[in-house]
Amino acid sequence: MCRNIKTLFNFEPPATELEIRDASLQFVRKLSGFSVPSKANEAAFEHAVEQVAIAARALVASLVTTAAPKNRDHEAEKARARSVVRFGQ
């Protein structure tokens, strides 16, 4: 799994359109092997990003949980702490 794709479900405030688009872009980049597609593949690449974003929006909107929403700042702090343990300062 691509490490740059962030969890989007169960956050307060909910995931933004930009976060969904960024995650979709990273997913398509990972699948295609292109960080920037050639002109010949640009339309297919952008279409794939949009289709993945549509699916991601539908998925996040349809999921349910009884867990309390996560706090973005708290989750970011936990990620920084894991990074320090893993890589040092």
DSSP file (Angstrom, degrees, kcal/mol; ACC not computed):
  #  RESIDUE AA STRUCTURE BP1 BP2  ACC     N-H-->O    O-->H-N    N-H-->O    O-->H-N    TCO  KAPPA ALPHA  PHI   PSI    X-CA   Y-CA   Z-CA
    1    1 A M              0   0    0      0, 0.0     2,-0.3     0, 0.0    26,-0.0   0.000 360.0 360.0 360.0 142.5    0.0    0.0    0.0
    2    2 A C    >   -     0   0    0      1,-0.2     3,-1.4     2,-0.1    25,-0.0  -0.544 360.0-145.9 -70.9 125.8    1.2    3.5   -0.8
    3    3 A R  T 3  S+     0   0    0     -2,-0.3    -1,-0.2     1,-0.3     0, 0.0   0.716  94.0  64.8 -67.7 -19.9    2.3    5.2    2.4
    4    4 A N  T 3  S+     0   0    0     22,-0.1     2,-0.6     2,-0.1    -1,-0.3   0.603  78.5  94.7 -81.0  -9.9    1.1    8.6    1.1
    5    5 A I    <   -     0   0    0     -3,-1.4     2,-0.2    21,-0.1    18,-0.0  -0.738  67.7-154.0 -84.6 120.6   -2.5    7.5    1.0
    6    6 A K        -     0   0    0     -2,-0.6     2,-0.2    13,-0.2    -2,-0.1  -0.605  22.8 -99.4 -95.4 152.3   -4.2    8.6    4.2
    7    7 A T        -     0   0    0     -2,-0.2    -1,-0.1     1,-0.1    16,-0.0  -0.518  36.7-177.8 -65.1 134.6   -7.2    7.1    6.0
    8    8 A L        +     0   0    0     -2,-0.2     7,-0.7     7,-0.1     3,-0.4   0.543  46.3  95.4-112.9 -12.4  -10.2    9.2    5.1
    9    9 A F  S    S+     0   0    0      1,-0.2    61,-0.1     5,-0.1    52,-0.1  -0.594  83.1  12.1 -90.3 143.8  -13.0    7.6    7.1
   10   10 A N  S    S+     0   0    0     -2,-0.3    60,-3.2     1,-0.2     2,-0.4   0.882  84.2 136.0  66.9  46.8  -14.3    8.6   10.6
   11   11 A F  E     -a   70   0A   0     -3,-0.4    -1,-0.2    58,-0.2    60,-0.2  -0.912  54.0-111.9-117.8 150.6  -12.6   12.0   11.0
   12   12 A E  E    S+a   71   0A   0     58,-1.9    60,-0.6    -2,-0.4     3,-0.0  -0.984 109.8  32.0-121.1 117.8  -14.1   15.2   12.4
   13   13 A P  S    S-     0   0    0      0, 0.0    -1,-0.1     0, 0.0     3,-0.1   0.595 112.6-114.7 -71.8 161.1  -14.3   17.2   10.3
   14   14 A P        -     0   0    0      0, 0.0    -2,-0.1     0, 0.0    -5,-0.1  -0.069  43.6 -72.2 -60.8 163.9  -14.9   14.8    7.4
   15   15 A A        -     0   0    0     -7,-0.7     2,-0.1    -4,-0.1    -7,-0.1  -0.253  52.8-128.9 -56.5 140.7  -12.4   14.3    4.6
   16   16 A T     >  -     0   0    0     -3,-0.1     4,-2.1     1,-0.1     5,-0.2  -0.421  21.1-108.4 -87.5 167.0  -12.4   17.2    2.1
   17   17 A E  H  > S+     0   0    0      1,-0.2     4,-2.6     2,-0.2     5,-0.2   0.880 121.4  54.6 -60.5 -38.2  -12.7   16.9   -1.7
   18   18 A L  H  > S+     0   0    0      2,-0.2     4,-2.8     1,-0.2    -1,-0.2   0.906 107.0  49.7 -64.1 -41.8   -9.0   17.8   -1.9
   19   19 A E  H  > S+     0   0    0      2,-0.2     4,-2.3     1,-0.2    -1,-0.2   0.903 112.3  47.9 -63.4 -40.8   -8.0   14.9    0.4
   20   20 A I  H  X S+     0   0    0     -4,-2.1     4,-2.3     2,-0.2    -2,-0.2   0.923 113.3  47.5 -65.9 -43.9  -10.1   12.5   -1.6
   21   21 A R  H  X S+     0   0    0     -4,-2.6     4,-2.7     2,-0.2    -2,-0.2   0.916 111.8  50.3 -63.5 -43.4   -8.6   13.7   -4.9
   22   22 A D  H  X S+     0   0    0     -4,-2.8     4,-2.3     2,-0.2    -2,-0.2   0.909 111.7  47.3 -62.3 -42.7   -5.1   13.5   -3.5
   23   23 A A  H  X S+     0   0    0     -4,-2.3     4,-2.2     2,-0.2    -1,-0.2   0.900 112.9  49.7 -65.1 -40.0   -5.6    9.9   -2.2
   24   24 A S  H  X S+     0   0    0     -4,-2.3     4,-2.5     2,-0.2    -2,-0.2   0.907 110.1  50.4 -64.1 -42.8   -7.1    9.0   -5.6
   25   25 A L  H  X S+     0   0    0     -4,-2.7     4,-2.6     1,-0.2    -2,-0.2   0.921 110.7  48.9 -61.5 -45.3   -4.2   10.5   -7.5
   26   26 A Q  H  X S+     0   0    0     -4,-2.3     4,-2.4     2,-0.2    -1,-0.2   0.897 110.9  51.2 -62.2 -40.2   -1.7    8.6   -5.3
   27   27 A F  H  X S+     0   0    0     -4,-2.2     4,-2.5     2,-0.2    -2,-0.2   0.929 112.1  45.5 -63.3 -46.2   -3.6    5.4   -5.9
   28   28 A V  H  X S+     0   0    0     -4,-2.5     4,-2.8     1,-0.2     6,-0.3   0.890 111.6  53.0 -66.5 -39.0   -3.6    5.8   -9.7
   29   29 A R  H  X S+     0   0    0     -4,-2.6     4,-2.3    -5,-0.2     5,-0.4   0.925 110.6  47.6 -59.3 -43.7    0.1    6.8   -9.6
   30   30 A K  H  < S+     0   0    0     -4,-2.4    -2,-0.2     1,-0.2    -1,-0.2   0.928 115.0  44.9 -64.4 -45.7    0.9    3.6   -7.7
   31   31 A L  H  < S+     0   0    0     -4,-2.5    -2,-0.2     1,-0.2    -1,-0.2   0.901 120.5  38.7 -65.4 -41.5   -1.2    1.4  -10.0
   32   32 A S  H  < S-     0   0    0     -4,-2.8    -1,-0.2     2,-0.2    -2,-0.2   0.765  97.2-131.7 -83.5 -26.0    0.1    3.0  -13.3
   33   33 A G  S  < S+     0   0    0     -4,-2.3     2,-0.4     1,-0.3    -3,-0.1   0.523  70.6 116.4  83.3   5.1    3.7    3.5  -12.2
   34   34 A F        -     0   0    0     -5,-0.4    -1,-0.3    -6,-0.3    -2,-0.2  -0.905  44.2-175.7-107.4 131.5    3.6    7.1  -13.5
   35   35 A S  S    S+     0   0    0     -2,-0.4    -1,-0.1     1,-0.4    -6,-0.1   0.782  94.8  15.5 -86.1 -33.0    4.0   10.1  -11.3
   36   36 A V  S    S-     0   0    0     -7,-0.1    -1,-0.4     9,-0.0     6,-0.1  -0.963  90.1-136.8-135.7 118.7    3.3   12.2  -14.3
   37   37 A P        -     0   0    0      0, 0.0     5,-0.1     0, 0.0    -8,-0.0  -0.320  23.3-104.9 -74.0 158.1    1.7   10.5  -17.4
   38   38 A S    >>  -     0   0    0      1,-0.1     4,-1.1    -2,-0.0     3,-0.8  -0.286  37.3-102.0 -69.5 165.4    2.8   11.1  -20.9
   39   39 A K  H 3> S+     0   0    0      1,-0.3     4,-0.5     2,-0.2     3,-0.4   0.873 124.6  57.1 -56.8 -36.9    0.6   13.2  -23.2
   40   40 A A  H 34 S+     0   0    0      1,-0.2    -1,-0.3     2,-0.1     4,-0.2   0.796 116.5  34.2 -65.8 -27.9   -0.6   10.0  -24.8
   41   41 A N  H <> S+     0   0    0     -3,-0.8     4,-2.6     1,-0.1    -1,-0.2   0.442  90.8  97.1-105.7  -2.1   -1.8    8.7  -21.4
   42   42 A E  H  X S+     0   0    0     -4,-1.1     4,-2.6    -3,-0.4     5,-0.2   0.891  84.1  47.3 -59.0 -45.4   -2.9   11.9  -19.8
   43   43 A A  H  X S+     0   0    0     -4,-0.5     4,-2.4     2,-0.2    -1,-0.2   0.919 114.6  46.3 -64.6 -44.1   -6.6   11.6  -20.5
   44   44 A A  H  > S+     0   0    0     -4,-0.2     4,-2.2     2,-0.2    -1,-0.2   0.898 113.2  50.9 -64.5 -40.2   -6.8    8.0  -19.4
   45   45 A F  H  X S+     0   0    0     -4,-2.6     4,-2.2     2,-0.2    -2,-0.2   0.940 112.4  44.8 -62.6 -49.6   -4.8    8.9  -16.2
   46   46 A E  H  X S+     0   0    0     -4,-2.6     4,-2.3     1,-0.2    -2,-0.2   0.876 112.0  52.8 -64.9 -38.1   -7.1   11.8  -15.3
   47   47 A H  H  X S+     0   0    0     -4,-2.4     4,-2.4    -5,-0.2    -1,-0.2   0.912 109.4  49.7 -62.7 -41.6  -10.2    9.7  -16.0
   48   48 A A  H  X S+     0   0    0     -4,-2.2     4,-2.6     2,-0.2     5,-0.2   0.903 108.7  52.3 -64.0 -41.4   -8.9    7.0  -13.7
   49   49 A V  H  X S+     0   0    0     -4,-2.2     4,-2.3     1,-0.2    -1,-0.2   0.932 111.4  47.1 -60.3 -45.3   -8.2    9.6  -11.0
   50   50 A E  H  X S+     0   0    0     -4,-2.3     4,-2.2     2,-0.2    -2,-0.2   0.902 112.0  49.6 -64.4 -41.3  -11.8   10.9  -11.2
   51   51 A Q  H  X S+     0   0    0     -4,-2.4     4,-2.2     2,-0.2    -1,-0.2   0.900 111.7  48.2 -65.2 -40.6  -13.3    7.4  -11.2
   52   52 A V  H  X S+     0   0    0     -4,-2.6     4,-2.8     2,-0.2    -1,-0.2   0.904 110.6  52.3 -65.8 -40.3  -11.3    6.4   -8.1
   53   53 A A  H  X S+     0   0    0     -4,-2.3     4,-2.7    -5,-0.2    -2,-0.2   0.902 108.6  50.5 -62.6 -40.8  -12.4    9.6   -6.4
   54   54 A I  H  X S+     0   0    0     -4,-2.2     4,-2.2     2,-0.2    -1,-0.2   0.934 112.8  46.0 -61.2 -46.4  -16.0    8.9   -7.2
   55   55 A A  H  X S+     0   0    0     -4,-2.2     4,-2.5     2,-0.2    -2,-0.2   0.894 112.4  51.0 -64.3 -40.0  -15.6    5.4   -5.7
   56   56 A A  H  X S+     0   0    0     -4,-2.8     4,-2.8     2,-0.2     5,-0.3   0.921 109.8  49.5 -64.5 -44.2  -13.8    6.8   -2.7
   57   57 A R  H  X S+     0   0    0     -4,-2.7     4,-2.3     1,-0.2    -2,-0.2   0.930 112.9  47.3 -59.1 -45.9  -16.5    9.3   -2.0
   58   58 A A  H  X S+     0   0    0     -4,-2.2     4,-1.5    -5,-0.2    -2,-0.2   0.909 113.2  48.6 -63.2 -42.6  -19.2    6.7   -2.2
   59   59 A L  H >X S+     0   0    0     -4,-2.5     4,-1.4     2,-0.2     3,-0.5   0.963 112.9  45.5 -62.4 -52.8  -17.3    4.3    0.0
   60   60 A V  H 3< S+     0   0    0     -4,-2.8     3,-0.2     1,-0.2    -1,-0.2   0.878 113.5  51.2 -60.8 -38.3  -16.6    6.9    2.8
   61   61 A A  H 3< S+     0   0    0     -4,-2.3    -1,-0.2    -5,-0.3    -2,-0.2   0.788 112.6  45.7 -69.2 -27.5  -20.2    8.1    2.6
   62   62 A S  H << S+     0   0    0     -4,-1.5    -1,-0.2    -3,-0.5    -2,-0.2   0.630  88.9 101.0 -94.6 -13.0  -21.6    4.6    3.0
   63   63 A L     <  -     0   0    0     -4,-1.4     2,-0.3    -3,-0.2   -53,-0.1  -0.419  53.0-163.9 -72.8 147.5  -19.4    3.3    5.8
   64   64 A V        +     0   0    0     -2,-0.1     2,-0.3   -54,-0.0    -2,-0.0  -0.937  11.4 170.6-128.9 153.7  -20.8    3.2    9.4
   65   65 A T        -     0   0    0     -2,-0.3   -55,-0.0     2,-0.1    -2,-0.0  -0.986  35.0-146.6-155.9 155.8  -19.1    2.9   12.8
   66   66 A T  S    S+     0   0    0     -2,-0.3     2,-0.1     2,-0.1    -1,-0.1   0.459  72.3 105.9 -99.6  -5.4  -19.9    3.2   16.4
   67   67 A A  S    S-     0   0    0      1,-0.1    -2,-0.1     3,-0.0     3,-0.1  -0.414  81.4-103.4 -73.4 148.8  -16.4    4.5   17.2
   68   68 A A        -     0   0    0      1,-0.1    -1,-0.1    -2,-0.1    -2,-0.1  -0.412  47.7 -91.9 -67.1 147.1  -16.0    8.2   18.0
   69   69 A P        -     0   0    0      0, 0.0   -58,-0.2     0, 0.0     2,-0.2  -0.293  44.7-114.4 -60.0 146.1  -14.6   10.3   15.2
   70   70 A K  E     -a   11   0A   0    -60,-3.2   -58,-1.9   -61,-0.1     2,-0.5  -0.519  20.6-122.2 -82.7 151.0  -10.8   10.6   15.2
   71   71 A N  E  >  -a   12   0A   0     -2,-0.2     4,-2.4   -60,-0.2     5,-0.2  -0.829  12.6-146.7 -93.4 125.5   -9.1   14.0   15.8
   72   72 A R  H  > S+     0   0    0    -60,-0.6     4,-2.3    -2,-0.5     5,-0.2   0.890  97.5  49.4 -60.9 -42.5   -6.8   14.9   12.9
   73   73 A D  H  > S+     0   0    0      2,-0.2     4,-2.1     1,-0.2    -1,-0.2   0.917 112.0  48.2 -65.0 -42.2   -4.3   16.7   15.1
   74   74 A H  H  > S+     0   0    0      1,-0.2     4,-2.1     2,-0.2    -2,-0.2   0.909 112.6  48.6 -64.4 -42.0   -4.1   13.8   17.6
   75   75 A E  H  X S+     0   0    0     -4,-2.4     4,-2.0     2,-0.2    -1,-0.2   0.876 110.3  51.7 -66.1 -37.4   -3.6   11.3   14.7
   76   76 A A  H  X S+     0   0    0     -4,-2.3     4,-2.3    -5,-0.2    -1,-0.2   0.895 109.0  50.9 -65.6 -39.6   -0.9   13.5   13.1
   77   77 A E  H  X S+     0   0    0     -4,-2.1     4,-2.3     2,-0.2    -2,-0.2   0.907 109.1  50.6 -64.5 -41.8    0.9   13.6   16.5
   78   78 A K  H  X S+     0   0    0     -4,-2.1     4,-2.2     1,-0.2    -1,-0.2   0.893 109.9  51.0 -62.4 -39.0    0.8    9.8   16.8
   79   79 A A  H  X S+     0   0    0     -4,-2.0     4,-2.1     2,-0.2    -2,-0.2   0.901 109.4  50.1 -65.5 -40.9    2.2    9.5   13.3
   80   80 A R  H  X S+     0   0    0     -4,-2.3     4,-2.2     2,-0.2    -2,-0.2   0.908 110.0  50.8 -63.2 -41.0    5.1   11.9   14.1
   81   81 A A  H  X S+     0   0    0     -4,-2.3     4,-2.1     1,-0.2    -2,-0.2   0.906 110.0  49.4 -63.8 -41.5    5.8    9.9   17.3
   82   82 A R  H  X S+     0   0    0     -4,-2.2     4,-2.4     1,-0.2    -1,-0.2   0.885 109.7  52.7 -63.0 -37.9    5.9    6.6   15.2
   83   83 A S  H  X S+     0   0    0     -4,-2.1     4,-3.4     2,-0.2     5,-0.5   0.896 107.5  50.6 -65.1 -40.9    8.3    8.3   12.7
   84   84 A V  H  X S+     0   0    0     -4,-2.2     4,-2.1     2,-0.2    -1,-0.2   0.920 112.2  47.4 -63.2 -43.7   10.7    9.4   15.5
   85   85 A V  H  < S+     0   0    0     -4,-2.1    -2,-0.2     2,-0.2    -1,-0.2   0.911 119.5  40.3 -62.4 -41.9   10.7    5.8   16.8
   86   86 A R  H  < S+     0   0    0     -4,-2.4    -2,-0.2    -5,-0.2    -1,-0.2   0.916 134.9  14.5 -75.4 -44.7   11.3    4.4   13.3
   87   87 A F  H  < S-     0   0    0     -4,-3.4    -3,-0.2     1,-0.3    -2,-0.2   0.478  97.6-125.1-113.2  -5.0   13.7    6.9   11.9
   88   88 A G     <        0   0    0     -4,-2.1    -1,-0.3    -5,-0.5    -2,-0.1  -0.423 360.0 360.0  81.3-168.4   15.0    8.9   14.8
   89   89 A Q              0   0    0     -2,-0.1    -1,-0.2    -4,-0.1    -5,-0.1   0.523 360.0 360.0 -74.0 360.0   14.8   12.6   14.8
